[in-house]
Amino acid sequence: MGQKELKDKELPEDIREKLKALIAELEAREGNEIIIDRTGPGSIDIRISDVEALWYVAYKTISQ
Amino acid sequence: METYTSEMTEKVEELDNLTWQGIQSLLDHYAIVEDGDHIIIAYTPDCRNAAAWVALACEERGFQTRMLFMMPLRDKGFHDRLQTEINLSKKIAKRIMLFMFENETMSHNVVVKKIFASFDSNAYKVIRGINTGKNLFKYGLSEHPDDLSALNATILERCKTATQLRIKTENGTDLKVQLNNSKFKYMSNRGVGRPGKFIVIPSGEVATFPETINGTLVADFAINVNMILREDVRLEYNPVTVEIKNGKMVSYSCQDEKICAFLDKCFSIENTDFVGELGFGTNRGVLFAVRENSHLNERVPGVHLGFGQHNQTPEAAGYDCDIHIDLCAIGGKIWFDDQTEPLDLSQVPYSTIPHSELVNCQDVFSDDAEDDCCGLLRD
């Protein structure tokens, strides 16, 4: 498929509807790809070893 | 195993026209998408919305786009899922364009490198976004890579022929720096892709390691740190003043109690008192500091010092450290050796000489693990 000419590249009028549909599709698909522990609205538990990931090691260090 | 509850939720941000324009800039000037590209977008949950924006922008252009979910840092299934997508794409694509969008992390670097190891370096392109969201697209991508290259080239040309720098800002920064250009390498992040190398966005920075540095830094723009930091990182009304002697922080102060408490914890960690990075932001699209801990803030035209982790080999720098704390000042001027005319960091002229290909074109977040001074790419 060829790349369309988008001279003005303005935000398409129907973008919000498309976004809503795509995000719903992604959320549904994510549940099939990996087990996510959703502990509440908007929060996710990340299970990692405390020595595996610098980011969280650092986070732990700084939180103590 | 331990469990951390992270705020890894997607930010609910409205897609507006300026953000859309930034996404177009990403596709036109950074990715330089072409007919025949097959686009894969990998994203973490906190960037789902932003990933969807880019997917729709690609689809508006007629590209078929595949979306791939990934957990940050640790995702045992990601290799197989990405490999499956790549296998499907390489049968039909002239080139595979992989976007990876994350917010606070840069994950699975080794996975991506392994999967593309057998590819011709022109048959794929990888663009990695950190702090992905509205601000990245809206402000971070408004400057074109060609312009960033020309600005970075100017700073590199001046620094690489100098041994002494004097750096001053209006709010009181006054630093004396000795460079050692035969020992310490430079990083230049400019959003320009090289075959086989990743592009890291946001772009716009030149950095090196100072042989010695003394004086005062008044960080009046923002903090950026490779740790979880939920506080407001802006320093406009509460600058951090750091006294530096022989390449090490000897004292610091800030009127904001929360920032001070955070810095107390940071600087209590071994080797975080070393100045590990002398950086100059060059992205003129960064007009103001954003509230959240973000690389956008260190791209502001100005000077910043990174304390702790450095951008060199441990042998060259002489120490190692996992923590990297950038303290950023906006604007400023650099005097090179005995030259009387300074370089104004807020008005750097574009170089007419092409950017050197010998300088590492990534930044401290290089895709080369040995150059990964901030540790985000370790896998």
Interface residues (C-beta under 8 A of the other chain):
Chain A: M1 G2 Q3 K4 L6 K9 E10 L11 P12 I15 R16 K18 L19 L22 I23 L26 E27 R29 E30 E33 I34 I36 T39 G42 S43 I44 D45 I46 R47 I48 S49 D50 E52 A53 L54 W55 Y56 V57 A58 Y59 K60 T61 I62
Chain B: M1 E2 T3 Y4 T5 S6 E7 M8 T9 L15 D16 N17 W20 Q21 Q24 V33 E34 D35 P45 R48 N49 A51 A52 W53 A55 L56 E60 R61 G62 F63 Q64 M67 F69 M71 P72 L73 R74 D75 G77 R81 E104 T105 N226 M227 I228 F262 K265 C266 I269 D322 I323 G375 L376 R378
